[in-house]
Amino acid sequence: MWLKEQQNLIKDDVDKSISDVLKHCQYIMGPEVNQLEDILAKYIGCKYAISCSSGTDALLLALMAYGVGPNTTIFTTPFTFVSTAEAAALLGATIIFIDIDPITFNIDVNKLEKYLSMYNLRTSAGIIAVDLFGLPADYERLKVVADTYEMFIIEDAAQSIGGELLNKKSGNLASVGCTSFFPTKPLGCYGDGGMCFTDNMIFASKMKSIRSHGKGDNKYDYKTIGINGRIDTIQAAILLSKFKIFEDEVEKRQVVAERYYGLLKDIDSITLPYIPSGFKSAWAQYSILAKNEKHRELLMNKLKDEGIDTVIYYPKPLHLQDAFRNLYYLEGDFPVSENCSKRIFSIPMHPYITFEEQKKLAEVICDTYI
């Protein structure tokens, strides 16, 4: 696994970082937490960074800061990891799914506009836009829609830290950006962790309070209902070590993606990822579309036979999951998401994959017919 290779590069620094935490014994909200927040706020280009215990809790903090509850409608995509919609559902919000763009796999702004023009919303509403596989959503158009209908936008940047839109960093493309430090993310720790980004001082203050049980002026002063959502100091320390090589790894991912394109672009039976002008992907995943479900199965089995791991993100859209059956969506309601779920699969993508490994993969795909 590529994380082993990465770990070997930074092992001494990580060991020292962990050792420092063990020495000062501030395992919760130790000095490394503030250091991490300061460094990532500067990198992202925002005023405030609020660390937390997971990407899911990052979304929860942002939604709670907005006061999301049963009288709120949240628009998002069904083609994403469950936490995107789960966080809103936990707060009792009404979830409305909008299908994805067939090229970028992100929320289809045209379909969102069409829905909003047909229905008169009677509640407060927001959008959780997902930067799927590392590619930012189209926030320039989303902001126009949000302003027109008086909606807020939360950026689900769980997969996209390192990505950009018009030279602005992912995580800082909406009023609040949320990310995950799950180990396999472009910037990941050795457990769970997350972070929120914002330029809004009031929101930053709210989220800091909410992540610590709604804490006020002191440990036993509670201003609001909150959660236990703090990141562990050890995980913050690990992230500080990993961030030292992060920007280099982001650029290496760009090289890997360019090599894949060169090797695979002439294979007619698959569809490669598309990056629109002005966008930069963090390349959390390199996901391609097979011709159909049978073709995907054949390709994945052939690659497996050659010792090449692949994975499907995501095999079943959220609107067809039992967890969201109360929304009464049916098969066929979101045809693009359903079609992608039957055809998509992700091939190895990380900073340390070699050209020889990529070439071998391309040869397997080229020689696999249906």
Buried (B, 14 or more C-beta within 10 A) or exposed (E): EEEEEBBEBBEEBBEEBBEBBEEEEEEEBBBBBEBBBEBBBEBBEBBBBBBBBBBBBBBBBBBBBBEBBEEBBBBBBBBBBBBBBBBBBBBEBBBBBBBBBBEBBBBBBEBBBEBBEEEEBEEBBBBBBBBBBBBBBBBEEBBEBBEEBEBBBBBBBBBBBBBBBEEBBBBBBBBBBBBBBBBEBBBBBBBBBBBBBBBBEEBBBBBBBBBBBBBEEEEEEBBEEBBEBBBBBBBBBBBBBBBEBBEEBBEBBBEBBEBBEEBBEEBEBBBBBEBBEEBBBBBBBBBBBBBBEEBBEBBBEBBEEEEBEBEBBBEBBBBBBEEBEEBEBEEEBBEBBBBBBBBBBBBBBBBBBEEEBBEBBBEBBBEBEE
